[in-house]
Amino acid sequence: MQAIHKAIQAGKLNAEACVLISNNSQSRAAAFAKENSIPTYHLSLKTAHPPELLDRAILDTLIAHDVQFVILSGYMKKLGPQTLSTYKNRILNIHPALLPKFGGQGMYGNHIHEAVLVAKEKMTGITIHLVDEFYDHGTIIAQCQVPVLETDTAESLATRVKERERRFFVEVLQQLSQNHRKEVVRVWQETLKHEQ
């Protein structure tokens, strides 16, 4: 999130950070957003219960801030059906592995990198995908590879993947912005064809 905001501030990414929503009021992302005058909301089952009310609160907040695209960057909760429906094919997530491998519920943080090492993969990487109702499941927009070294631990691999993640998400968003979202539109059209 910080890398995306810095790219926007530097004029390298034609976008606006409209709002930050976090389910953790103490997150570093929330602190960073507040420091940089980005409207910040803590929305979780502690602030809105049952899940249907949380879903509505998230959707209302996005709409109130005129959000056109939702970027999940470290947000690990499933979004509710109202938000998914309203922002269908306009929600992007980044995942620190080459999906469809090493995705799904419970696959986050070092769990992913440990699984990659146990599987003796020679290559891991980063996936940016559209979000649907399943964890790490939506249409893949872009991927990049990160080699797995024989000396890697989960921590060293995580460090290298995170470093590449920061740049890769900005690169993909820049490309989508520069191409006037043509590539995303093409993917959406393909997605819609498959759904019909």
matplotlib code that plots the C-alpha trace (Angstrom):
import matplotlib.pyplot as plt

x = [0.0, 2.8, 4.6, 1.3, 0.8, 4.4, 4.0, 0.8, 2.5, 5.5, 3.3, 4.3, 0.8, -2.3, -4.6, -5.9, -5.9, -9.5, -9.8, -8.2, -10.3, -8.6, -10.0, -7.2, -7.3, -3.6, -2.3, 0.8, -1.3, -3.9, -1.2, 0.5, -2.8, -3.7, -0.2, -0.7, -4.3, -6.0, -9.5, -9.1, -11.7, -11.5, -14.3, -14.5, -16.9, -16.1, -17.5, -20.3, -22.0, -23.3, -21.3, -24.1, -23.8, -20.0, -20.4, -22.8, -20.5, -17.6, -19.6, -21.1, -17.7, -16.3, -19.3, -19.1, -15.5, -16.3, -13.9, -13.8, -11.2, -10.5, -6.9, -6.4, -2.9, -2.6, -6.3, -6.8, -10.5, -13.1, -15.3, -19.0, -21.5, -22.8, -19.3, -18.2, -21.3, -21.1, -17.4, -17.4, -14.2, -12.9, -11.2, -7.5, -5.5, -1.8, -0.7, 3.0, 3.0, 2.3, -1.3, -3.1, -0.3, 0.0, -3.3, -6.5, -7.6, -4.6, -2.1, -0.7, 2.6, 5.3, 2.8, 3.1, 6.9, 7.3, 5.0, 7.0, 10.2, 8.7, 7.5, 11.1, 9.9, 12.7, 10.5, 7.9, 6.6, 3.7, 0.2, -2.2, -5.7, -9.3, -11.2, -14.2, -15.9, -13.1, -9.7, -7.0, -9.3, -10.2, -8.9, -5.1, -4.1, -0.3, 2.4, 6.2, 8.7, 11.1, 13.8, 13.9, 17.6, 18.9, 19.9, 16.5, 14.6, 10.9, 12.1, 14.7, 12.3, 9.6, 12.0, 12.9, 9.2, 8.1, 10.7, 9.6, 5.9, 6.2, 7.6, 5.4, 2.1, 3.0, 4.3, 1.1, -1.1, 1.0, 0.6, -3.1, -3.4, -1.2, -3.2, -6.4, -7.3, -7.5, -6.0, -8.3, -11.3, -10.1, -9.8, -13.3, -14.8, -13.2, -14.5, -18.0, -17.9, -17.2, -20.0, -22.6]
y = [0.0, 2.4, 1.7, 2.4, 5.6, 6.7, 6.0, 8.1, 11.0, 10.9, 11.1, 7.7, 6.2, 7.9, 7.1, 8.5, 6.9, 7.5, 5.6, 2.9, 0.2, -2.1, -4.8, -4.0, -0.6, -0.9, -1.9, -0.2, 0.5, 2.4, 4.4, 5.3, 6.3, 8.6, 10.2, 10.8, 12.3, 9.3, 8.8, 5.7, 3.3, 0.4, -2.0, -5.5, -7.8, -5.8, -2.6, -4.1, -7.5, -9.8, -10.2, -8.8, -5.5, -5.5, -6.1, -3.2, -0.9, -1.7, -1.1, 2.1, 3.4, 2.6, 4.2, 7.3, 7.8, 7.3, 4.3, 2.9, 0.1, -1.8, -2.9, -5.6, -5.2, -7.2, -7.4, -11.1, -11.3, -12.4, -9.6, -10.0, -10.7, -7.1, -5.6, -8.4, -7.9, -4.1, -4.1, -7.3, -7.5, -4.2, -5.7, -6.7, -8.8, -9.6, -13.0, -14.0, -17.2, -18.4, -19.2, -21.6, -23.3, -22.3, -20.4, -20.7, -20.4, -20.5, -19.7, -16.3, -15.0, -17.5, -20.4, -19.9, -19.7, -22.8, -24.7, -23.7, -24.9, -28.2, -28.8, -28.1, -25.6, -24.0, -20.9, -19.0, -15.5, -13.1, -13.2, -10.3, -11.5, -10.4, -11.2, -13.4, -15.2, -17.8, -17.2, -16.6, -17.9, -15.1, -14.5, -13.9, -10.5, -10.8, -12.9, -12.6, -15.2, -15.1, -17.9, -20.2, -20.5, -23.7, -21.7, -20.1, -20.2, -19.1, -15.8, -15.1, -16.1, -13.9, -11.0, -11.3, -11.9, -8.9, -6.7, -7.7, -7.5, -3.7, -3.0, -5.5, -4.2, -0.7, -1.8, -3.7, -0.8, 1.6, -0.5, -0.8, 2.9, 3.8, 1.3, 3.0, -0.4, -2.1, -5.3, -5.4, -4.8, -7.6, -10.0, -8.8, -9.5, -13.0, -13.6, -12.5, -14.8, -17.7, -16.8, -16.6]
z = [0.0, 0.8, -2.5, -4.4, -2.5, -3.1, -6.8, -6.9, -5.0, -7.4, -10.4, -11.6, -11.2, -12.5, -9.6, -6.4, -2.9, -2.0, 1.2, 3.3, 5.0, 7.5, 9.8, 12.2, 13.8, 14.9, 11.4, 10.0, 6.8, 8.9, 10.6, 7.3, 5.8, 8.7, 8.5, 4.8, 5.2, 3.5, 5.0, 7.2, 8.5, 10.9, 9.8, 11.2, 12.9, 16.1, 14.5, 12.5, 13.2, 11.8, 8.6, 6.4, 8.2, 7.8, 4.1, 3.8, 5.9, 3.6, 0.5, 1.7, 2.6, -0.9, -2.6, -0.3, -1.4, -5.1, -5.3, -8.8, -8.2, -5.0, -4.3, -1.6, -0.3, 2.9, 3.5, 4.2, 4.9, 2.4, 1.1, 1.3, -1.5, -1.7, -2.1, -4.6, -6.7, -6.8, -7.6, -9.7, -11.8, -10.2, -7.1, -7.4, -5.0, -4.7, -3.6, -2.8, -4.8, -8.4, -8.2, -8.5, -6.4, -2.7, -2.5, -0.5, 3.1, 5.5, 2.8, 3.9, 5.3, 6.0, 5.6, 1.8, 1.7, 4.0, 1.7, -1.3, 0.3, 1.5, -2.1, -3.3, -5.9, -7.9, -8.6, -6.7, -7.4, -7.2, -8.7, -9.2, -9.7, -9.7, -6.5, -6.3, -3.4, -3.0, -1.5, -4.2, -7.0, -9.4, -12.9, -13.0, -14.4, -14.1, -12.6, -12.1, -10.9, -8.0, -7.9, -4.9, -3.7, -2.1, 0.9, 1.4, 4.6, 4.7, 6.1, 3.4, 0.7, 2.1, 2.2, -1.5, -2.5, -0.5, -2.1, -5.6, -4.6, -3.9, -7.3, -9.2, -8.0, -8.9, -12.3, -13.1, -12.0, -14.0, -17.1, -16.5, -16.1, -19.1, -21.3, -20.1, -18.5, -21.9, -20.6, -17.6, -19.9, -22.2, -19.2, -18.0, -21.4, -21.4, -17.9, -18.9, -21.9, -19.7, -17.3, -20.0]

ax = plt.figure().add_subplot(projection="3d")
ax.plot(x, y, z, "-o")
ax.set_aspect("equal")
plt.show()
